[in-house]
Protein backbone atom coordinates (compact mmCIF):
# COMPACT_ATOMS: atom_id res chain seq x y z
CA UNK A 1 0.00 0.00 0.00
CA UNK A 2 1.32 3.45 -0.87
CA UNK A 3 2.44 5.65 2.02
CA UNK A 4 0.01 8.37 0.97
CA UNK A 5 -2.89 5.92 1.37
CA UNK A 6 -1.58 4.80 4.77
CA UNK A 7 -1.51 8.43 5.91
CA UNK A 8 -5.10 8.90 4.73
CA UNK A 9 -6.21 5.85 6.71
CA UNK A 10 -4.36 6.99 9.82
CA UNK A 11 -6.01 10.42 9.58
CA UNK A 12 -9.38 8.65 9.74
CA UNK A 13 -8.62 6.86 13.03
CA UNK A 14 -9.78 8.44 16.29
CA UNK A 15 -6.45 7.75 17.97
CA UNK A 16 -4.31 9.51 15.36
CA UNK A 17 -6.64 12.06 13.77
CA UNK A 18 -5.19 14.90 15.87
CA UNK A 19 -1.77 14.60 14.21
CA UNK A 20 -0.83 16.58 11.12
CA UNK A 21 0.19 14.97 7.84
CA UNK A 22 3.90 15.60 8.48
CA UNK A 23 3.80 13.73 11.79
CA UNK A 24 1.83 10.85 10.31
CA UNK A 25 4.29 10.69 7.42
CA UNK A 26 7.15 10.23 9.90
CA UNK A 27 5.16 7.55 11.69
CA UNK A 28 4.52 5.69 8.42
CA UNK A 29 8.24 5.85 7.56
CA UNK A 30 9.09 4.07 10.82
CA UNK A 31 6.38 1.41 10.56
CA UNK A 32 6.56 -2.01 9.06
CA UNK A 33 3.66 -3.38 7.07
CA UNK A 34 2.80 -7.04 7.52
CA UNK A 35 0.16 -9.25 5.93
CA UNK A 36 -1.41 -12.24 7.60
CA UNK A 37 -2.97 -15.27 5.99
CA UNK A 38 -6.51 -16.23 7.04
CA UNK A 39 -6.50 -17.72 10.57
CA UNK A 40 -2.82 -16.78 11.06
CA UNK A 41 -2.01 -15.67 14.62
CA UNK A 42 -0.48 -12.21 15.05
CA UNK A 43 0.42 -12.79 18.70
CA UNK A 44 -0.81 -14.76 21.69
CA UNK A 45 -2.32 -13.40 24.89
CA UNK A 46 0.78 -14.04 27.04
CA UNK A 47 3.33 -12.82 24.49
CA UNK A 48 5.41 -9.84 25.56
CA UNK A 49 4.87 -7.28 22.83
CA UNK A 50 6.30 -3.79 22.55
CA UNK A 51 4.42 -2.88 19.42
CA UNK A 52 1.23 -1.21 18.32
CA UNK A 53 -0.76 -2.73 15.48
CA UNK A 54 -3.11 -0.85 13.18
CA UNK A 55 -5.43 -2.79 10.91
CA UNK A 56 -5.39 -0.95 7.58
CA UNK A 57 -7.39 -3.49 5.59
CA UNK A 58 -9.51 -6.48 6.47
CA UNK A 59 -10.35 -7.61 9.96
CA UNK A 60 -8.76 -9.36 12.90
CA UNK A 61 -10.39 -11.61 15.50
CA UNK A 62 -9.37 -11.15 19.14
CA UNK A 63 -9.62 -14.01 21.63
CA UNK A 64 -9.11 -13.90 25.38
CA UNK A 65 -8.18 -17.16 27.05
CA UNK A 66 -8.47 -20.57 25.39
CA UNK A 67 -10.07 -20.67 21.96
N, C-alpha and C positions, 0 to 999 in steps of 0.2 A: 504494500500500500504506500502511496506517495506521502511524503512528510506533510505536504500541504493538506491532504485529506485527514491525516492523523490530528493535525492542529485543529481543523474544523470540528472533528468529533470531540476532542478534549474541551473545546469552547462550549460545547453543548452539555457537558456534565456539570452537575451542581457543585461538585467538589472543586473543580478547576475553572469554572466560568469567570471567576474574579480576576484571573491572571490575563495580562495582555499577550498579544500574539508573539512578541519577542521572547517573553519568558517561556511560553509554551513551546516555542521553537527550540529553545535551549534544552528543555525537558525532553522533547522528542529526539534530539541529537544524542542524548545520554541513555536513551531507552533501547531495549532489545526486543524486537518483535518475535514472537513464537507462535507456532500453529500446532494445534492438538488434533489428533485423529478422534473420531467418535469414540466415546467411552474411555479415552485416555485420561489418566489421573495427572492433574497438575501438581498437587502436593497432598500429603495426608495430614490428618488432624494434629498429630503429635510432632510433625516435622518442625524444625527450627528454621523459620524463614526470615530473611531481612529484606524482603522485597514487597513491592506493591504491584498488583496486577490490575490492568484495565482491560475490559472486554470490549474490543473495537467492533467485532463482527460475531454474529452467532450467539450462542448461549452456553452457560456453564451450570451444571448441577452442583449444589453444595449439600454435603451429608455431614451430620454430626453423629459420632459414635459408629457402631457397626452398621454396615449396609445390609 
